[in-house]
Amino acid sequence: GCGGLSLAVAAAGGLLHYARKQLRASVDHVHSIRPYSVKDYLVIDQTTQRNLELVRSMGGAASDTSLLKALDETATPMGGRELKQWLLHPLREADAIRERQAVVARLLDDVAHLEEIRDLLKEVKDLERLVSRLSQGSGNARDLVALAGSLGPFPQLRDRVTALEVDLAVKLAEQIQPQPEVVELVGRAIVDEPPVSLKEGGVIRDGYFDEVDTLRTATKDGKSWI
């Protein structure tokens, strides 16, 4: 979607360069860019957002009567953030609106199917933030375990979303990419409940790496070995 937007592409490249060189941040997790066009959404200014109490009540958090509070039954942190964006950026195109409505109608017609999807989603942690921390090198072993646990339900989740047999749902299901090799590797290499800090040790599972097993045995049974 960036064809013909040479200045925008150059600006995005400059931003990535600044993040990498000046902020010394890793941008390896950025694989693509896409343009944001206001023509696809209804523009709602800050004053209108506040007066309509779309995502925040004028009475404050203590008495949250916002539309977001009333509607938010999302099962994941990502879903909560996405719903907020939907409320702040309503669609303008009728076809896109009808696509969403078709999925909602299908789920309302089959509540049992909806609950199956919700139960699977409840096992998914905040993948966006997990992947961000791990790609930046600031994550820990618990983030890896959480990542593997979140990826575990993906095959079932994709099957259940595909089974809705609605155009938009099928498109979304195609974007769900299970990563069984990641789940298997983390399960084989990392203990079930690793410590918070990598410096504490005890992260690698026994039997995964011979050299680690040898050194670990030496620290525990050094006196008897001598």
C-alpha positions as CSV (number, residue, x, y, z in Angstrom):
1,G,0.0,0.0,0.0
2,C,3.0,2.3,-0.1
3,G,3.3,2.6,-3.9
4,G,3.8,6.2,-4.9
5,L,4.4,7.4,-1.4
6,S,8.1,7.9,-1.8
7,L,8.3,10.7,0.8
8,A,6.4,8.7,3.4
9,V,8.7,5.7,2.8
10,A,11.8,7.9,3.1
11,A,10.4,9.3,6.4
12,A,9.7,5.8,7.7
13,G,13.2,4.8,6.8
14,G,14.6,7.9,8.6
15,L,12.6,7.0,11.7
16,L,14.0,3.5,11.8
17,H,17.5,4.7,11.2
18,Y,17.1,7.2,14.1
19,A,15.8,4.5,16.4
20,R,18.7,2.2,15.5
21,K,21.6,4.6,15.4
22,Q,20.6,7.3,17.9
23,L,18.5,5.4,20.4
24,R,20.5,2.2,19.8
25,A,17.2,0.3,19.7
26,S,16.6,-3.0,17.9
27,V,14.1,-2.7,15.1
28,D,14.5,-6.3,13.9
29,H,10.9,-6.9,14.7
30,V,9.7,-4.4,12.1
31,H,9.1,-6.4,8.9
32,S,6.8,-4.1,7.0
33,I,5.1,-0.7,6.9
34,R,1.7,0.3,5.7
35,P,0.1,3.7,5.2
36,Y,-2.6,5.1,7.5
37,S,-5.3,6.9,5.6
38,V,-8.0,9.0,7.3
39,K,-10.3,8.4,4.3
40,D,-11.1,4.9,5.6
41,Y,-12.2,6.1,9.0
42,L,-14.4,8.8,10.6
43,V,-12.2,11.4,12.2
44,I,-13.3,12.2,15.7
45,D,-11.4,15.1,17.4
46,Q,-10.3,15.0,21.0
47,T,-13.1,17.2,22.3
48,T,-15.8,15.1,20.6
49,Q,-14.2,11.9,22.0
50,R,-14.3,13.4,25.5
51,N,-17.9,14.7,25.3
52,L,-19.1,11.4,23.9
53,E,-17.2,9.5,26.6
54,L,-16.0,7.0,24.0
55,V,-13.1,5.6,25.9
56,R,-12.9,7.6,29.1
57,S,-15.7,8.9,31.4
58,M,-15.8,12.6,32.1
59,G,-16.3,11.6,35.8
60,G,-12.9,9.9,35.9
61,A,-11.9,6.2,36.5
62,A,-13.9,6.0,39.7
63,S,-17.2,6.1,37.8
64,D,-16.3,4.9,34.4
65,T,-19.4,5.1,32.2
66,S,-17.6,5.2,28.9
67,L,-18.7,3.3,25.8
68,L,-15.5,1.3,25.9
69,K,-16.2,0.2,29.5
70,A,-19.7,-0.9,28.5
71,L,-18.6,-2.8,25.5
72,D,-15.3,-4.3,26.5
73,E,-15.6,-8.0,26.9
74,T,-12.3,-8.8,25.2
75,A,-10.3,-11.8,26.4
76,T,-6.8,-10.5,25.6
77,P,-4.9,-7.2,26.1
78,M,-4.5,-7.0,22.3
79,G,-8.2,-7.3,21.9
80,G,-8.8,-4.5,24.4
81,R,-6.4,-2.2,22.6
82,E,-8.0,-3.1,19.2
83,L,-11.5,-2.4,20.4
84,K,-10.4,1.0,21.7
85,Q,-8.9,1.8,18.3
86,W,-12.2,0.7,16.6
87,L,-14.2,3.1,18.8
88,L,-11.8,6.0,18.1
89,H,-11.6,5.3,14.4
90,P,-15.0,4.1,13.2
91,L,-15.1,2.6,9.7
92,R,-16.6,4.7,6.8
93,E,-16.8,2.1,4.1
94,A,-20.2,0.2,4.2
95,D,-18.7,-3.0,2.9
96,A,-16.1,-3.1,5.6
97,I,-18.8,-2.5,8.2
98,R,-21.0,-5.2,6.9
99,E,-18.0,-7.7,7.0
100,R,-17.6,-7.0,10.7
101,Q,-21.3,-7.3,11.3
102,A,-21.5,-10.6,9.5
103,V,-18.9,-12.1,11.9
104,V,-20.7,-10.7,15.0
105,A,-24.0,-12.0,13.8
106,R,-22.5,-15.5,13.1
107,L,-21.0,-15.6,16.7
108,L,-24.3,-14.4,18.2
109,D,-26.1,-17.2,16.4
110,D,-23.7,-19.8,17.8
111,V,-22.8,-18.8,21.4
112,A,-21.2,-22.2,22.1
113,H,-18.8,-21.6,19.2
114,L,-18.1,-18.1,20.6
115,E,-17.3,-19.4,24.0
116,E,-14.9,-22.0,22.5
117,I,-13.0,-19.2,20.8
118,R,-13.0,-17.0,24.0
119,D,-11.7,-19.9,26.1
120,L,-8.8,-20.4,23.6
121,L,-8.1,-16.6,23.6
122,K,-7.9,-16.5,27.4
123,E,-4.8,-18.7,27.2
124,V,-3.1,-16.0,25.0
125,K,-1.0,-13.5,26.9
126,D,0.0,-10.0,25.6
127,L,1.9,-11.3,22.5
128,E,2.7,-7.8,21.2
129,R,4.6,-6.8,24.3
130,L,6.2,-10.3,24.8
131,V,7.6,-10.2,21.3
132,S,8.7,-6.6,21.7
133,R,10.6,-7.3,24.9
134,L,12.2,-10.5,23.5
135,S,13.2,-8.9,20.2
136,Q,14.7,-5.9,22.1
137,G,16.8,-8.3,24.3
138,S,15.0,-7.1,27.5
139,G,12.9,-10.2,28.0
140,N,13.6,-13.1,30.3
141,A,12.8,-16.8,30.5
142,R,9.3,-16.2,31.8
143,D,8.6,-14.2,28.7
144,L,9.7,-17.3,26.6
145,V,7.4,-19.6,28.6
146,A,4.5,-17.1,28.2
147,L,5.2,-16.9,24.5
148,A,5.1,-20.7,24.1
149,G,2.0,-20.9,26.2
150,S,0.3,-18.3,24.1
151,L,1.2,-19.9,20.8
152,G,0.0,-23.3,22.0
153,P,-3.7,-22.7,21.3
154,F,-3.1,-21.2,17.8
155,P,-3.9,-24.3,15.8
156,Q,-7.2,-24.9,17.5
157,L,-8.0,-21.1,17.4
158,R,-7.4,-21.0,13.6
159,D,-9.6,-24.0,13.1
160,R,-12.5,-22.5,15.2
161,V,-12.3,-19.2,13.4
162,T,-12.2,-20.8,10.0
163,A,-15.2,-22.9,10.9
164,L,-17.3,-19.7,11.2
165,E,-17.4,-19.7,7.4
166,V,-17.7,-16.0,7.1
167,D,-15.4,-14.1,4.7
168,L,-13.8,-11.8,7.2
169,A,-13.3,-14.7,9.7
170,V,-11.6,-16.8,7.0
171,K,-9.3,-13.9,6.2
172,L,-8.4,-13.5,9.8
173,A,-7.9,-17.2,10.3
174,E,-5.3,-17.2,7.5
175,Q,-3.3,-14.6,9.5
176,I,-3.1,-17.0,12.5
177,Q,0.3,-18.7,12.0
178,P,1.0,-21.5,14.5
179,Q,4.7,-21.8,15.4
180,P,5.0,-25.4,16.7
181,E,8.8,-25.4,16.5
182,V,8.9,-22.5,18.9
183,V,6.5,-24.1,21.3
184,E,8.5,-27.4,21.1
185,L,11.9,-25.7,21.6
186,V,10.8,-23.6,24.6
187,G,9.2,-26.7,26.2
188,R,12.3,-28.7,25.7
189,A,14.9,-26.1,26.7
190,I,13.3,-24.0,29.4
191,V,12.0,-25.1,32.9
192,D,8.3,-24.7,33.6
193,E,8.8,-22.0,36.2
194,P,12.0,-20.1,35.5
195,P,13.3,-17.4,37.8
196,V,12.7,-13.7,37.0
197,S,16.4,-12.9,36.5
198,L,18.6,-14.8,34.2
199,K,21.5,-14.3,36.6
200,E,19.8,-16.6,39.1
201,G,20.4,-19.6,36.9
202,G,18.1,-22.6,36.8
203,V,16.6,-21.6,33.4
204,I,17.8,-24.4,31.2
205,R,16.0,-27.7,31.6
206,D,18.0,-30.8,32.7
207,G,18.9,-32.9,29.7
208,Y,18.8,-30.2,27.1
209,F,22.5,-29.3,27.0
210,D,25.2,-31.7,28.1
211,E,27.7,-29.0,29.1
212,V,25.2,-27.2,31.3
213,D,24.3,-30.5,33.0
214,T,28.0,-31.2,33.7
215,L,28.6,-27.8,35.2
216,R,25.4,-27.9,37.2
217,T,26.3,-31.4,38.6
218,A,29.8,-30.0,39.5
219,T,28.3,-27.2,41.5
220,K,25.9,-29.5,43.4
221,D,28.1,-32.6,43.9
222,G,31.6,-31.1,43.7
223,K,32.6,-32.3,47.2
224,S,31.6,-35.9,46.6
225,W,33.3,-35.9,43.2
226,I,36.5,-34.7,44.8
